[in-house]
Amino acid sequence: MRNLAMKATATGAVASAVLLLAACGGGDSSAGDKYGLHQSGTITAAVSTDQPPFASATKSGKPVGFIVDITDEVAKRLDVKVTYKASTVPGALQGLTSGQYDLAASGLGVTAERQKSVAFTKGLYWSTTDVLTRLDDKATALDAFKGKDVGAVTGSVQQDFVKSKMPGAKLSSFQTQPSAVSKLLSGGLDAFVVGGPDSDAYRKQYKNLRVAVSAPVDHATAMAVPKSNTKLQKATDAQLSKMVDDGTFMKIYDKWFTEAPAPELIKIWPGLAKQVNK
């Protein structure tokens, strides 16, 4: 049994300025053409720093998290740098279609609707959906929230979850996860729907929160690139495959998550099977 420790930084801070972090590597001047980048030798990556443990920000605004570590390692292996820019999930997806970003380095649910406008890397995580409430709320079923105010982040897959899985719930939309959690803690919200790993991070930070319901998802969590940039998509997936094979992916995974990869993720990356069962 592996003894794993979760090291997610759940500051919830969304930096308003550009976040710069150069991945190791020389930044080949020809990499712009080679990988279809807007700036030669540099991946311009949108990051949503309110998604612990996928991505959060230190007090200085530096992005940290599972997706950040994955992105940095991929960039290092491609011999390019990364410039991170703070964004919301909807802003990141819009920025990909408008040519503002090369990569959305966030934990994004791979849905059919999103695939109409952007392309995704192969799956990096397989999550659950958690309904967070305060400890004094005794709800244990999705239909227990009829007439109650339930929050979800604007543009998130959790918005659709509230609409389709929680009959009669009144959806309240928030720009960031921390703003929703704050409203929940103050009593202005009855529940907040969020991904399982994010839920774990917030419950570690705020002991007054509980999971009322946890439900499986039917899609992977991944990063996204412009639909037209098959060069970067293929190059990223190739490096992810190598990272899985040489154990780097699992090392980064273990740094940020306490639970073993879900069977669905192992199905995407069969090479993880032997590493998980060690």
N, C-alpha and C positions, 0 to 999 in steps of 0.2 A: 504494500500500500504506500503510495507516494505521499509525503508530507508536504502539501502545497500551501503557499501563503499568498493571499490576495493583497496586492500593493496599490490598489486604485486610489488615485488622488481625487476626492470628490469635492473640490472647491466650488464647483458650479460657476466659476467666473468666466464670463465671455469677454475676451479682450476686444476693445473697440479699435485698436490699432492693428497694423499688419504684424503678424507673428513670423519672425524669421528664424529658421533653424536650418543650417546647412548639413546635409547628410555627408558622411565621409565619401570621398571620391573626387576625382580631378575635375569633373564637370567638362567632359569632352565637348568641344565647340561644335562638333558635327552631330551631337546627340539630338538637337532640335529637329533635324531632318530625319534622323534614324528612328526616332520615337514619336514624331509628329507634335513636338512641344512648341508652345507659343514663343518661349524664350529659349534659345539654344543652350543646352546643357543644364537646364533647370526645370524641374516639375513645379508648376504653380498649383498648390493644393489647398482647397477649402477644407477647414476643419471646424467641426461643431464641438466646442469645448465644454458642453454641458451634458456629455454622455459618458460619465464614468462607468466602467473602467476603459471604454473604448477610446475616449478622448476627454481630457479635462485640462485645466490650466493651473499652473503654479501662481503664486502671488505676483510674480514678476510678469505673468502673461505667457510664459513658455508652455507650449502644448506638450502634454505627456499622455501616455496610455497605450493600450494594446495596438490600436490602429496606427498610432504614431510610430511605435517601434517597428511594426511591419513595414510601413511606408519608408522609414529611414533605411531599413535593411535592403529593401528592394532597390531603392535609389543608389545605395552603396554598390550593389552588385551590377547595376546598369551604368555605373560611373557617371552619375549626374547628381546635382544638388536638389534640395527641396526648399521652396519658399512657402511657408504656411500663412494662410490668411483666414482670420476668424470669420465664421459665417453660420447662419442657421441652416438646417437641413434643406428647407425650400429654397433658400438663397444659393446654396451650393449646387443644387440640381439645376436651377435656372442659370447659374453661372456657367455650367458645363454646356448648356445648349446655346448660350450667347457668346461663347468663346472667351469667357473671362478666366476660366480655370481649366487645367489639364486633368485634374483628379479631385474627386470628393473623398477626402480621407476621413470618413466618418463611418459609424456603424449603421449601414443602410439596409433595410429590409428589401430583398429582391422581389418586387411585385410585377405583375403583368402590366399594370398601369404605368409604372416607372420605366419599364423596358420599352415603352413606346417612344421615349424621348432621350434615354441615356443607355449606355452599355455597362454591364457589371463585370467585375473580376469574378473568378471562381470564389465560392463561399469561404469565409474566414471563421465563421461561428454559426452555431445553430442554437437559437435562444428559446425562451418562453415569454409569455406575456403575463405580467403580474398586475393585479389590482391592489394598490396600496390604500390602506385606511389608517386612521388613528387606532390606538389600542382599545379605546372605549367603544369602538364600532364592532359589533358582533356578526356582521354579514359574512356568509361563507359560500354564497352562490351568485352567479351573474344576474339572475333575475331579482335579486334582493335590492337592486339599486333603482327600481322604478320610481320616478319622481325626484330622484336625488341628483345633485350636481356632481358630475364626473369630469375630471380634467384630462386632457391629452395635449401634446405639443402639436402646434399647427404644422400640417404637412406630413405628420408621422403616420406609420401604419396603425398605430394605436387609436387614431381618430376613427378609422374604419372599423376597428374592433369594437369600440363603444357603440357605434351606429348599428352594427350587425349582430353583436353578441350580447348586448346589455339592454334588453327591451325596456323602453320607457325611461331610460336614463337621460338626463339633460346634459348635453355635451358643452363643456366650457373649454375654449381653446387658449393656449398659452404659447408665447414666443420661445420660452426656455423651460427646461425642466426645473431649475431652482425656483423660478417664480411660481410654478405649480405646487412644488413641495412646500414652499413657504405659506401659500394659501391654504393648503391642506392642514398644516400644523397649527395655523391660527384659527381653524374652524370654519373658514369661508368656503371650503370645498369638502365634499363627502368622500371622494376617492380620486386617486390619480392613477391612470393606466400607463404603464411603462415597461420596457424590456426587462427581462429577468436579471441580468448582470447589473443594470442601472439600479434596479430595485434593491439588490444586495448592498450596493454602495451606500444608498441613502439610508437603509435600515441600520447599517453600521454607524453612520453619522448621527442619526436621530433615533433614539431608543423608543420613542413614542409611536413609531410606525410598525405596521404589521402587514402581512400579505393575506388579503381576504380570499383571493382566488388566484390560482396560477394555471394558465392554460398553454398547451403546446401550440407552436406555430407551424405553418406549412411552407415556409420559405427560409432560405439561408440569409445570413447577414454578410454583406460584402462592401467593397468600395466601388465607385462608379467613375467612368470616363465618358467623354463625348461619344455619341453614337458613331460618329465618323472616324474616330481615332482607333482603328483596329491595331495599329502598330503598338501603341502603348498598352492596350488591353492584352495583346498576345505576349508582349515582352514581360509585363507584370505577372501574368499567369505562369510563364516559363520560370521566372525566378521564384515564385511561390512554390512551384513544384520542386525545385532544387532545395528550397528551404525546408520543405517537408521531408525530403529524402535524407538530408544531412543532419536533421534533428534541430535546426535553428528555429523552425516554426513552433515546435513543441516547447522549446526553451522559453520563447517569448510568451506562449500561451500560459505556461505554468507560472510565469511572473505575475500575471494579472487575474487568473481565474483559479478558484479552489476546486471546481468540479471537473471531472474528466470530459473530454469532447463527446458530444452527443453522437449516437450511432449514425445519424443523418450526415454529420460532418465527416465521419470516418468513411462513409460511402462516397463522399466527394473526393476524399484524399485517402485511399486505401493504405498508403504508406504509414499512416498514423497508428494503425491497428497494433503493430508490434511494440511501438513506443508507449502506447497507453497501457498495455498489458504487462509492462516490465515490473 
